[in-house]
Amino acid sequence: RRLVKMRSFKPRRAFLLLYLCLTRTFASSPTIPVFSPILRLTGGRVGEVFDSDHEMYSQTSSDDHHDPTGPVERGNRPREEQGDGGAFRLQAGGQSHHPAEPYSLDYQVEIKETKEAIKKLEQQLDKLQERIDDAGEKFLNATNQRDQDYWREEKKYLVEEKKNLVEKEKNLLAEKRYLVEKEKHLVEKEKYVQEERVIKLKMHYLRAEKSSNLEEYSDATIWKEAEVKLDGTGFDEDGKLFCLDGSYLKGVTDNEVPRRELLLYCREGFNKHWQFLREEVISNGALGWIQGPPGSGKTMTTLSFCFSQEMSEWSVTILRVGKDKMFRCIQTTGSKRRWCTSNNEMAAKLTGKTLSGWSEGQKRLVILDGMTRNIDAHERVYEECRCWRDADRKHRRLVVVTSMSSRGKVKDEEDRSNKLRVHNVVSWKLDEYLEAVQHDELYEVVEPMLDVGSSTDVKAVKEATKNETEEERVRQKFYFAGGSCRYMFETTTAEVIYSLDEAVAGVSDIPSIFRGHLGESSPTAINRLMATFYHKGKLCWMPVSRYVSTALASKAEASTLKRMISDYGIENPAVKGCLFEMLFFEEVKRNGLSLTFRGEREQPVERWDKCLVELFNPNEEQAGSLPKARTCFRPVGYLQGGYDAVMVDREAQKVEFVQVTIAEKHSLKLMYLLEALKALGIPAGNGWNLRVIFVTLPTNLKDFQIEPAEDSGALETYGWKKGKERKKAEVAALDVTV
């Protein structure tokens, strides 16, 4: 009835009025949450809505039991109930707030009051200072002891009162600063609230525009075309190298101008990879799932098979999805190829359109490279490819290449339906690198990347010599690159170190990496730090290189290292040996250590106090004299033979060479020890006591074997008789229990 009496019927305002009447009728005490729907609908501008037609408010307020005074004209309401322009305030919990009025105004009032209080305090301080000065003068002018005592006490009291006022002034200034900051924050917040609605509106129109133009964008995708050479692709005479023409790599790699040709060494993993694609995917029609760590050669090995003579009857499409939100599509049919790039949001639609454009009954192979679970765009592309394959399994094949450690939750029934087969690609071994560089053609290509000795960014490496062999250069680079062929043959040492250091800095769970519990499917994964190998018939994930193991272990405490060695069941000898070596240095540096020696001794346990650990280069003479205090010298060369540490005590004239190992037996190389003694400036003769100690695990102490000494007689001038060195060397165990 009231709505009909209105001069103009406005549906939006009518709805707000009805909602207001109902909520205020049935709610015993209206609060801000009651009106939150109205605030949301009007963008926080309830006052503006009612202000434009105040008669609506006048007509409804007469029945409002919260306003017993009856209808009151807006202009006649008390000022505290009016906002800007006379708009009314909503009563809530006994306090009034105008929805359109900035909350920062309250703080402006408080700031003004605080400023006035500070001004009054300053006036009081001035008057108090005058009283203090007056009391001081009267004290000096007092003629008797009684007056002097009085004015002394009066001045003391006034000074104390001044201190209190100064402290109060400080508090008020602090409060003022807080209020000013709060005011700034609220101004920014109010600005954000006002802009938020506009932004949401813009986003809505952008989504609508994007959705409507999606098909148009897909049609406008720019494809590039090129000829590819087939005569330069294939195996060499020995079948050990596969040459892939660089024209195939346009659009596949991140390099804008790929190399003229790519040489791939056909290691054992290469041949098994091809066998899987040939037998399981092409012949049996399985959905191939190829997984392995970055740098293991998954993508290039797959491409080499796709572009080989065996696949001349097949048309190939490569879909590359990545974490960089870029999507690449490459199609090859015979000597013709075309490619295009897009973003991940368009990837699924572009994939569906590209695959649906093929005619039925022809042999087609799709490679989905870079697949990662839990990325929505990747999942949608995979689903498009899977549905395309299911429509004609006789002529269509699908291969997924991924760096994930596993496929996540395995659904056996779904895998059987898809006929899914998994192939694990393992990382490169040192022997495979050494075999690869024996081929001169390949070595010429990768030689610039084997730059450890000449790199100025690499510390802890001895200087390279002109006579350095291919094997020595590979071994030096292997310390950093480890199982990643990409790091070994395609990246400089300085770039490898930068990439690995950046990844190590982001590791939060060190034990999990050493235990191999991480992969790309994990939210805490940093996949370039990982490698895979088969150990005792079981596929294991571990740090990609010794450099990574050392860097990670150096971040861990001694107790963590002990748990990783003893409790976590790490079986890989390289990883376990690195942890054991790092534990030794951590104990020497932090806590000191106790060694239990083998054999009949009066005191089988020796306690070594903690001491400083310093790096030294055994190829250079030590500058200056030896430190006075006992010091542990650690060789800078990561391939140092003969020892891992040299404990030197100048006062006691004692030198102890320590070889830390978890192996059951170890060599005794005396020439390395002689070089270290000369570099440290330790004179020959009977003045110094020389010891060689093999430190191993307690489980290996009893059966540990020392191999016959190499360069026997090298330490005769230091009191070690020729032929007796093996018996003189000692064996001790370092406790690893927590």
Protein Blocks (a to p, Z undefined) as FASTA:
>chain_A
ZZmmpmbdcfklmmmmmmmmmmmmmpmbacfklmmmmmmmnnopammmmmmmmmlmmmmm
mmpmklmnopadfklpcfklpcehhiacddeehiacdfklcfklmmmmmmmmmmmmmmmm
mmmmmmmmmmmmmmmmmmmmpcbfklmmmmmmmmmmmmmmmmmmmmmmmmmmmmmmmmmm
mmmmmmmmmmmmmmmmmmmmmmmmmmmmmmmmmmmmmmmpccddddddfklgccdfkopa
ccddfklmgokambfbacfbdcddddfklmmmmmmmmmmmmmnopacdddddehilmmmm
mmmmmmmmklmmpccddddddfkopacddddehjbccdddddfklmmmmmmmmmmmpceh
iacddddehiaehilklmmmmmmmmmmmmmommlgccddddfbfbebjadfklmmmnopa
cdddddddfklmmmmmmpmklmmmmmmmmmmlmpmkbghiacddfklcfklmmmmmmmmn
mmalklmmmccfklmmmmmmmmmmmpcblmlmmnopacfkbmkbcfklpccddeehiacd
ddfbfklmmmmmmmpcfklmmmmmmmnopablklmmmmmmmmmmmmmmmnopadddedjd
fblbacddddddddddfkbccehjddfbdcddddfblkbghiabdcddfklopacddddd
fbfbdcddfklmmmmmmmnopaedjkbccdddddddfklmmmpccdddehihklmmnopa
ghilmmmpccddddfbZZ
